[in-house]
Amino acid sequence: MQPQQYQMGGYDRAITMFSPDGRLYQVEYAREAVKRGTTAVGIKCKTGVVLLVDKRVNSRLLEPSSIEKIFRIDEHIGVASSGLVGDARILVDRARIESQINRVSYGEPIDVETLAKKLCDHMQSYTLFGGARPYGTALLIAGAESSPTGQKYHLFETDPSGTLLEYSATGIGIGRPAVIKLFEQEYKETCTAEEAVLLGLKALHTATEGKFDMNTVEIGIAGEYSKKHSSKKETETANGAKISTLSFRKLNADEVKAAVAKFSKTTPAKKE
């Protein structure tokens, strides 16, 4: 009779096979790929949802601009990724197609929650059939949309299993435990976008134990960052009604530099 470890080892060879204790090992391995990825954080504030990512540039020969971890999906939706970047790009392309299909079919922007569910349904389908593997990436989906009561903001987190959860503030990647601990202590729902960016920078700094390179941070916002840079746009629906929506954009180099400089003033330099 074979040892117990060899009897159990076969359950991770196929995505369709459950282990005796009800686990899908391939999905768990995909989660491990996410845990080894760069840290990404999302924070909901009064005027939008902020996304921040640590690009993790490991060589001075590498051009930071060639690394993209935050993507614009539609005018009002953006995502941040952690895990396998190639897998993330496939999901980003699919999300963009779904958004355009909705515009062509219904003449209006897709709901943030609808898009998030479509993506997670697609990711979950790769845990049901043989011959393919789960996506080794997780996404933070940030979006702004209009409603009869005003602007609404959403922050969703996806999982390789297809699980979808909505948060006020969260993180993915290798620094998630430290980020969640900080948010539970310091996050406030009434924070402004600029305060959310500073909190996000602090979270990334904490997650890397002070080794974070502030020059390689990428920041995006679904909503309004400041009154000086309004992102409001008017769109026309299929029935001719005009609605005002806030768009998603990445902060430009000057805005990122100003935010980093402001954060640096409030953070004591690390002693060697």
LINTA-V634253 format. One record per pair of residues at least 6 apart in sequence whose ideal C-beta (glycine too) atoms are under 6 Angstrom apart, sorted by sequence separation. I is the first residue (numbers start at 1). J is the second residue. If there is no record, write none. Layout:
i=I j=J
i=I j=J
//
This chain:
i=11 j=17
i=72 j=78
i=73 j=79
i=126 j=132
i=236 j=242
i=43 j=50
i=57 j=64
i=81 j=88
i=127 j=134
i=145 j=152
i=205 j=212
i=224 j=231
i=11 j=19
i=71 j=79
i=102 j=110
i=126 j=134
i=156 j=164
i=157 j=165
i=171 j=179
i=204 j=212
i=234 j=242
i=235 j=243
i=42 j=51
i=55 j=64
i=144 j=153
i=70 j=80
i=156 j=166
i=234 j=244
i=235 j=245
i=15 j=26
i=41 j=52
i=99 j=110
i=143 j=154
i=55 j=67
i=69 j=81
i=123 j=135
i=155 j=167
i=232 j=244
i=233 j=245
i=12 j=25
i=40 j=53
i=142 j=155
i=157 j=170
i=11 j=25
i=169 j=183
i=232 j=246
i=233 j=247
i=39 j=54
i=141 j=156
i=231 j=246
i=38 j=54
i=53 j=69
i=231 j=247
i=53 j=70
i=98 j=115
i=140 j=157
i=38 j=56
i=169 j=187
i=231 j=249
i=51 j=70
i=139 j=158
i=98 j=118
i=138 j=158
i=71 j=92
i=138 j=159
i=182 j=203
i=73 j=95
i=224 j=246
i=73 j=96
i=223 j=246
i=95 j=119
i=179 j=203
i=182 j=206
i=74 j=99
i=116 j=141
i=135 j=160
i=73 j=99
i=134 j=160
i=222 j=248
i=53 j=80
i=178 j=206
i=179 j=207
i=51 j=80
i=178 j=207
i=220 j=250
i=112 j=143
i=175 j=207
i=193 j=225
i=219 j=251
i=76 j=109
i=112 j=145
i=138 j=172
i=77 j=112
i=219 j=256
i=120 j=158
i=124 j=162
i=123 j=162
i=40 j=80
i=116 j=156
i=40 j=82
i=112 j=154
i=120 j=162
i=38 j=82
i=120 j=164
i=37 j=82
i=37 j=83
i=214 j=260
i=34 j=82
i=87 j=135
i=116 j=164
i=34 j=83
i=87 j=136
i=88 j=137
i=33 j=83
i=87 j=137
i=33 j=84
i=84 j=136
i=83 j=136
i=84 j=137
i=83 j=137
i=83 j=138
i=81 j=137
i=82 j=138
i=81 j=139
i=79 j=139
i=80 j=140
i=210 j=270
i=79 j=141
i=197 j=259
i=201 j=263
i=78 j=142
i=198 j=263
i=77 j=143
i=76 j=143
i=76 j=144
i=144 j=222
i=143 j=222
i=144 j=223
i=142 j=222
i=51 j=140
i=82 j=172
i=51 j=142
i=82 j=173
i=49 j=142
i=48 j=144
i=146 j=243
i=42 j=140
i=146 j=245
i=27 j=127
i=40 j=140
i=42 j=142
i=144 j=246
i=33 j=136
i=30 j=134
i=34 j=138
i=49 j=153
i=48 j=153
i=30 j=136
i=49 j=155
i=27 j=134
i=26 j=134
i=44 j=153
i=44 j=155
i=15 j=127
i=42 j=155
i=16 j=130
i=14 j=130
i=44 j=168
i=43 j=169
i=42 j=170
i=31 j=160
i=108 j=237
i=30 j=160
i=41 j=171
i=107 j=237
i=107 j=238
i=40 j=172
i=27 j=160
i=40 j=173
i=27 j=161
i=39 j=173
i=38 j=173
i=39 j=174
i=37 j=173
i=39 j=175
i=41 j=179
i=78 j=220
i=78 j=222
i=48 j=193
i=45 j=191
i=46 j=192
i=47 j=193
i=50 j=196
i=45 j=192
i=50 j=197
i=45 j=193
i=52 j=200
i=70 j=218
i=69 j=218
i=50 j=200
i=54 j=204
i=70 j=220
i=45 j=196
i=64 j=216
i=43 j=196
i=43 j=200
i=54 j=212
i=41 j=200
i=57 j=216
i=55 j=216
i=41 j=203
i=39 j=204
i=53 j=218
i=52 j=219
i=39 j=207
i=51 j=220
i=76 j=245
i=78 j=248
i=50 j=221
i=76 j=247
i=77 j=248
i=75 j=247
i=76 j=248
i=48 j=221
i=49 j=222
i=48 j=222
i=48 j=223
i=47 j=223
i=48 j=224
i=72 j=248
i=47 j=224
//
